[in-house]
Amino acid sequence: MTQLTLDMPDEVFATMHKDPAEFTNELRVAAAVKWYELELISQGRAAEIAGLTRAEFITALGRYKVCPFQYTAEEVFAELADAD
């Protein structure tokens, strides 16, 4: 596993009301959620990046108000129609 080092102002932790370890975990989740929302990565890969199970990641999507589905209703209906 690759390890990254980020320089962060100390004030960030107080602003976010998190210690450095909590902040690091939240940063991983936030990045994974955003990349998933932008459809850059799959839900499974996002969960892996976030360090969560897939079920926990879906819960995190809800906290960030991101839909767990990457298909619109129209796309689902079109796919179902094509399957007939």
Summary of the structure (lengths in Angstrom):
residues: 84
radius of gyration: 16.4
end to end distance: 44.8
largest distance: 58.4
contacts: 177
relative contact order: 0.10
helix: 63%
strand: 0%
